[in-house]
Amino acid sequence: MQAATALNSVFAANRSAGRIALSVGAQDGVTRRREVYEHGPLRIRFPNAGDHDLEAVIVNTAGGIAGGDRHDIDIGVGNGAALGVTTAAAEKIYRALGPCAEIAIRLAVGAGGRLSWLPQETILFDRARLDRRIDIELDADATFLMAEAVVFGRTAMGEAVEQGAFNDRWRVRRDGRLILAETVRLDGPIERMLAEPAVANGGIAIATVLAVPGDEQMAERARTQSFCGEVGISAWNGLAVARFCAKDGAGLRRDLATVIAALGGTLPRLWLN
């Protein structure tokens, strides 16, 4: 018992706590950084800082997230500013020996502001445990495009996620009113769950794209495209949502790129490398 307690203490002392806080504002038609805060393994870089629209790239110098780690990301886009955010690489969630890994993302966009939140995929390894919360606050006049993709195991490496936990909670508010609330929960035999026809029918890669404002015309434009996997696209109450399920991460990425372009978005250059 004492040995187990000592081992747990060692793991707890080596857990990662990362945080990014970024706020941007418009000045003379150019988006500029107002606040940049970095803590722990998280960094944020600006490859096109001289352009009118600002691009931000999030880097996790730890190379992944393990059980017990926590990452907090706060992004604020001021009135009339424009920001695109992506990640330097796919985020890897490794096996958890104890507590879940935690990610909390908070995004806010002011009047006339534009935010494209387009990180690369989150990859879960076998026995990974992830609890993620995404909270979004939009002004009535804000423009927002978001894509979040999750891949369960690296099929090219012969890996599968037999067991694990994935809890994903989204809340989106526009002008203070809740317009989207959803939670995905897979806990236990994930591989067997994904094999069920009503879940993923054997697919191991899922994603959601959200566009605000969005309408039926945008949704129909996306529906006319050709896809590798299954894609369902809907529009209601001023937003458009596309949901994806694919047999592998490569097919999912191709479908994501197709829908993002059809919805008027621009792929981050890092997606094309």
N, C-alpha and C positions, 0 to 999 in steps of 0.2 A: 504493500500500500504506500509506504513511504517513497519507494522508487518511482511509482506511478505519479505520485504528487510532485516529486522533484522534476520528472520529465515534463509534466504539464506546465510547471512554472517556467521551464526553459523555453517551451514553445510560446507561452504567453508573452515572455519578455522579447521575443523576436517577431511579434506580429507587427504588421505594417499599418500605419495610419497616414493616409495621404489626403490633401485637400487643395483644391484650386478655387479661387474666387476671382472672377473676371467681370468687369463692367466696362462698357464702351458707350461713347456718345458721338453725336454728329457735330462737326465744327466746320462751317463754310462748305457744307456738302460732302465732307470727308469724314469717315468713321475713324475715331481715334480712341486709344486706350485711356480709360480713366483710372482704373484700379486693376492691378495684377498681383495676386497673392498666391504663393506656392508653398506647400509644406509636405515633408516626407518625400516619397518617391515620385510624386506627380509634378510634371513640368508642363508649361504651355509656351509654344513658340509661334512666331508670326512671319511666315515666309514671304508675304507680300505687303509688308507694313506701309508701303508708299502708295498703294492703290486706293481708289475711292471706297470700295467695299473691303472690309478687313477679313482675312482668313486666319483662323487659329487652329493649331495642331496640338492635341494633348498627347504627352509622352509619359508612359509609366516606366521609369528607370529600373524598377524591380523586375521587369520582364513578365509579370503575371500577378495574380491575386490568389492567396491561399486562405484556408479556413481561419477565421478569426481576424483577418485583415478588414479594414474599413476605409473606403474612399468616399469623399464628399466633393461634389462638383457644383458650383454656383455660377451661373452665367446670367448677366443682366445686359439687355440691349436697350439703350435709351431712345427717346423720341427721335424718329427720323434716321436712326443709325442702321447699318446693315452689317451682319456678321455671318460668316460660315464657319462651322466647327467640325472637325473630323479628328481621327486618331492616327498616330504614326503607324500602327499595326493593329491586327486583331487582338482583342484582350483575352487572355487565357485565364480560366478559373480552374485551379488545381484541386486535387483531392483534399478534402477536409478531414482531419483526424478528430476534430471536436466541433467548436462553434462554426456557424455559417460564415462565409465571406459576406460583407455588406457593402452595397453601393447605394448612395443617395444622390440623386441628380435633381437640381432645382433650376428651372429656366424661366426667365421673365422677359417680356418684350413690350416696350412702350408704344405710344401712338405713332403710327407711320413707320415703326421699326420693322426690320426683317431679320429673321434668324433661320438659318439652315443647320439643323443638327443631324449630321450624317457620319456618325462614327463607323469604323469598320466592325466586322462581326465580333460577337462575344462567343468564345469557344469553351464549352464545358468538358472537362475530362471526367473519366469514370470516378465515382464517389465524390465528385464536387458537390458543394452545397452553397447556393447563392440566394441571398435575399436582397432584392433590388426595389427601390422606390423612385419613381419619376414624377415630379410635380411641376406643372407648367402653368404660368400665369400670363395671359395675353390681353393686351388692350383691345378694345372693340375694333380699332383700326390697324392692328398688327398683322403681319404676314409671317407664317410659320410653316416650315417643311421639316419633317422628321422621319428618319428611317432607323429602326433598331432591328438587328438580326441576331439570332442565336443558333449556333451549330452544336449539336450533341455528338462530340467525338470527331476525330479526324479520319475520315474514311480512307484517304490516300495512304495513311499510316497503318491501316487495319485496326483502328481503335473504335470502340463502342462504349457508350455510357450505359452500363447495365443497371447501376444503382446511383442514386443521388437525390438532390432536391433543388428545385428551381421555383422560387416564389417571386413573381413580378407584378408590381402594383403601379398602375398609371392613374393619374388624376389631371385632367386638363380643364382649366377655367378660362373663360373669355368674358372680359368686362365684369369680373367677379362672379360669373355664373358658371356652374359646373356643366360642361358640354360633353365630356367623355370620362367614363370611369370603368376600368376593367382590371381584372386580376387573373393571371395565369399561375396555376399551381400544379407542379409535377413533383411528387414526393414518393420515393421508394423505387420500385422496379421500372425505371424510366424507359429502358429499351422495350420492355413488354407493353408499356402504355402507348408508346409511339407507334407500335405495330398495329394497334387497334384501328379499324377502318374509320371510326368516328373521331379519332384523335389526329393521327398523321398518316395512317395507312402505310406505315413503314418508312416514311420520310424522317430525316434527322436534322433538317434545317428549316427554321421558321422565321418569319419576319413580319413587321407591320410598318407601313408608311402612312403618315398622317399629314394632310395639307389643310391649312386654314388661312384664308377662306378657301372653300372648295365647293364645287357644284356638280350637277349631273353631267354637264358638258365636259368637264375635266375627267370625270369618271368614265364616260363613254369613250373619250379619246384614248384613255389607258386600256380599256377593254378590247380595243381593236388590234392591239399588239399581239405578237406571238410569244409564247412562254415555254420554258423548259419544264417547269413544275405546275402546280395548281396555284392560281391567283384569283381571289375574289375581291371585287372593287365596288364600293358603295358610296353614296353621297346623301347627306341629310343635314338639316339645320346648319347650313353654312360650313360644313367640313366634308372632306373626302378621305376615305380610309381604304387602303389596300392591304390584304392579308395574304401571306405567302406560305407555301409548304413545298419543299423540294427534297429530292433523294440525296443531295449532297450540297456542300457549300458553294461549289463552282456554279452549279445551276441556279442556286438561289441568288448569287451575286449578279448573274446575267439578267435575271428577272427583275431584280431591284433596279439595276441601271436602266432597264427599259421603262419601268414605271416612273422613276424619278424624272427621266427626260420627258416623258409624255405629260407629266404634271407641271412642266415648265422649270424644273430644277436643273442645276448644273452639278455634275459629279465632281467631287474633289479630285485633284490631280493624283493624290496618293492612292486612290482607288484604281488608277490606271497603270500603276507601276507593277 
